[in-house]
Amino acid sequence: MTRNLPLSLNVCHLPISATELICDTSTGSPRPFVPHNFRRTIFEHFHNLAHPGVAASFQLIASRYVWPNMRKTVKDWVQNCIACQRSKVHRHTKTPLGTFALPDARFSHIHVDLIGPLPSSEGKSFA
């Protein structure tokens, strides 16, 4: 849904009722045009599932619905989502590598990484 295709708005009839909807049919599958008062509800329905970012939220909604300036609206709502702001990592820290003294002679100092226990394979539990 990243392309800016012209919309093809047509009246769609729901098979289970006499209700008529205005739908965009330019993508092959009808996407209902959402009135202004239902847009926030639809956004919250999809965004509150896992609090995806702007692109993923837009993709979820735009694949099913259509309204004017949807990308900007979704971007604004995602950026103002309190739950997303609370869980966002504000600072990524990188621990510097440790420094080691150079050994005086070969094998006078060794480093060992220990792991385990390892799952057994062919009856053996160590390499």
Contacts in CASP RR format, 6 or more apart in sequence:
PFRMAT RR
TARGET T0000
AUTHOR 0000-0000-0000
METHOD contacts of the structure
MODEL  1
MTRNLPLSLNVCHLPISATELICDTSTGSPRPFVPHNFRRTIFEHFHNLA
HPGVAASFQLIASRYVWPNMRKTVKDWVQNCIACQRSKVHRHTKTPLGTF
ALPDARFSHIHVDLIGPLPSSEGKSFA
1 58 0 8 1.000
1 59 0 8 1.000
1 62 0 8 1.000
1 63 0 8 1.000
5 26 0 8 1.000
5 27 0 8 1.000
6 26 0 8 1.000
7 24 0 8 1.000
7 26 0 8 1.000
7 66 0 8 1.000
8 24 0 8 1.000
8 25 0 8 1.000
8 26 0 8 1.000
9 22 0 8 1.000
9 23 0 8 1.000
9 24 0 8 1.000
9 25 0 8 1.000
9 33 0 8 1.000
10 22 0 8 1.000
10 23 0 8 1.000
10 25 0 8 1.000
10 30 0 8 1.000
11 20 0 8 1.000
11 21 0 8 1.000
11 22 0 8 1.000
11 23 0 8 1.000
12 20 0 8 1.000
12 21 0 8 1.000
12 22 0 8 1.000
12 23 0 8 1.000
12 25 0 8 1.000
12 30 0 8 1.000
12 32 0 8 1.000
13 19 0 8 1.000
13 20 0 8 1.000
14 20 0 8 1.000
14 21 0 8 1.000
21 30 0 8 1.000
21 32 0 8 1.000
21 33 0 8 1.000
22 32 0 8 1.000
22 33 0 8 1.000
23 30 0 8 1.000
23 31 0 8 1.000
23 32 0 8 1.000
23 33 0 8 1.000
23 66 0 8 1.000
24 30 0 8 1.000
24 31 0 8 1.000
24 33 0 8 1.000
24 66 0 8 1.000
31 62 0 8 1.000
31 63 0 8 1.000
31 64 0 8 1.000
31 65 0 8 1.000
31 66 0 8 1.000
32 65 0 8 1.000
32 66 0 8 1.000
33 65 0 8 1.000
33 66 0 8 1.000
33 67 0 8 1.000
34 42 0 8 1.000
34 65 0 8 1.000
34 66 0 8 1.000
34 67 0 8 1.000
36 67 0 8 1.000
39 67 0 8 1.000
39 73 0 8 1.000
40 77 0 8 1.000
42 61 0 8 1.000
42 65 0 8 1.000
43 57 0 8 1.000
43 61 0 8 1.000
43 73 0 8 1.000
43 74 0 8 1.000
43 77 0 8 1.000
46 57 0 8 1.000
46 60 0 8 1.000
46 61 0 8 1.000
47 57 0 8 1.000
47 60 0 8 1.000
47 77 0 8 1.000
47 78 0 8 1.000
47 81 0 8 1.000
48 83 0 8 1.000
51 81 0 8 1.000
51 83 0 8 1.000
51 84 0 8 1.000
51 87 0 8 1.000
52 60 0 8 1.000
53 78 0 8 1.000
53 84 0 8 1.000
54 74 0 8 1.000
54 75 0 8 1.000
54 78 0 8 1.000
54 79 0 8 1.000
57 74 0 8 1.000
57 77 0 8 1.000
57 78 0 8 1.000
58 70 0 8 1.000
58 71 0 8 1.000
58 74 0 8 1.000
58 75 0 8 1.000
61 70 0 8 1.000
61 74 0 8 1.000
62 70 0 8 1.000
62 71 0 8 1.000
67 73 0 8 1.000
78 84 0 8 1.000
100 109 0 8 1.000
100 111 0 8 1.000
101 109 0 8 1.000
103 109 0 8 1.000
117 125 0 8 1.000
118 125 0 8 1.000
118 126 0 8 1.000
118 127 0 8 1.000
119 125 0 8 1.000
END
